[in-house]
Amino acid sequence: MSCPLNSIGQPSCHITAHPDYPMQKFCATCKQRFPEHKSLGIVQIAIIFFLVILSFSFLQQRLLNKTNSNVEPIHQKVSL
């Protein structure tokens, strides 16, 4: 059984919290359940944050190596 469609062709679901399963939502009209995956979003954000930090660290190290290679050592003259 599916939800009836509204005037623009979208399902007119009435999504509420499931009374027996607190981690799921369900449509009160068609009784279809929808699991919630909040932890997956947090993991994805953490991975993206880690990759951004890693790329900045890599770029910083690369720039540091480039500036060190361009610097010529200064030879001091010793007077006798």
C-alpha positions as a printed Julia matrix, in Angstrom:
80×3 Matrix{Float64}:
  0.0    0.0    0.0
  1.43   3.39  -0.91
  0.59   6.9    0.15
 -1.89   8.88  -1.91
 -0.37  11.59  -4.09
 -0.98  15.3   -3.55
 -1.85  17.81  -6.27
  1.73  18.04  -7.57
  2.32  14.29  -7.66
  4.29  13.84  -4.45
  3.32  11.27  -1.8
  1.36  12.93   1.0
  3.12  11.0    3.76
  2.66  11.91   7.39
  6.09  11.04   8.85
  6.19  10.58  12.62
  8.32   8.74  15.18
  7.62   5.02  15.3
  6.02   4.14  18.67
  7.72   0.73  18.94
 11.11   1.49  17.37
 12.6    4.79  18.61
 15.41   4.83  16.0
 12.94   4.71  13.11
 10.31   6.97  11.61
  7.23   5.8    9.78
  4.42   7.11   7.62
  1.1    7.08   9.46
 -0.74   6.8    6.12
  1.04   3.9    4.36
  2.76   2.4    7.46
  6.18   2.33   5.73
  9.19   2.53   8.09
 12.26   4.71   7.5
 15.46   3.98   9.49
 17.52   6.95  10.65
 21.26   6.96  10.04
 22.53   9.93  12.04
 25.85   8.33  12.96
 26.74   7.83   9.29
 26.62  11.58   8.68
 28.87  12.25  11.67
 31.41   9.71  10.4
 31.38  11.29   6.93
 31.98  14.76   8.38
 34.85  13.43  10.53
 36.49  11.78   7.5
 36.2   14.97   5.43
 37.66  17.02   8.3
 40.57  14.56   8.63
 41.29  14.73   4.89
 41.28  18.54   4.93
 43.72  18.62   7.87
 45.92  16.03   6.16
 46.0   17.97   2.88
 46.91  21.24   4.65
 49.69  19.45   6.5
 51.0   18.0    3.24
 50.93  21.42   1.53
 52.64  23.08   4.47
 55.41  20.45   4.46
 55.84  20.84   0.71
 56.12  24.63   0.96
 58.62  24.29   3.82
 60.78  21.92   1.76
 60.61  24.27  -1.24
 61.73  27.32   0.76
 64.54  25.34   2.41
 65.87  24.18  -0.95
 66.01  27.76  -2.28
 68.09  29.06   0.62
 71.82  29.0   -0.03
 74.15  28.58   2.91
 76.22  31.61   3.88
 79.95  30.94   4.07
 81.74  33.02   6.62
 85.22  34.27   5.91
 87.63  33.65   8.71
 90.44  36.18   8.99
 93.82  34.86  10.02
